Amino acid sequence: TGELMQLVCTAAVRGPFWRGRSIWAPTDNMNTKDWIHTRYSKVPEIQLLLRILTIAEGLWGFSTTAVYARTYHNVLADRITREDWAEACRPRREEAAHG
């Protein structure tokens, strides 16, 4: 899942700055929440990402907890996981009008 990949990539880059912290990872995807909570998936690629996250936590001394955040219009997160990164991060007129 894109949300798990984002978390693992962020942990790889920001992990050294998270020493001693509890990181809360909000997600609107119950699978992602469950995978992070149990650190288990039958899907080998997901299991690899979970192992990398666990290694980052051990290496840099932080902990990660996934929390379910119900969303109705999770526009940016959905775009980031489905579109080209540069395109997804570009503000759009209709979103700017809504804050």
Secondary structure, DSSP 8 states (H G I E B T S, - for coil): -HHHHHHHHHHHHHGGGGTT-EEEEEES-HHHHHHHHHT--SSHHHHHHHHHHHHHHHHHT-EEEEEE---S--HHHHHHHHS-HHHHHS--HHHHTT-
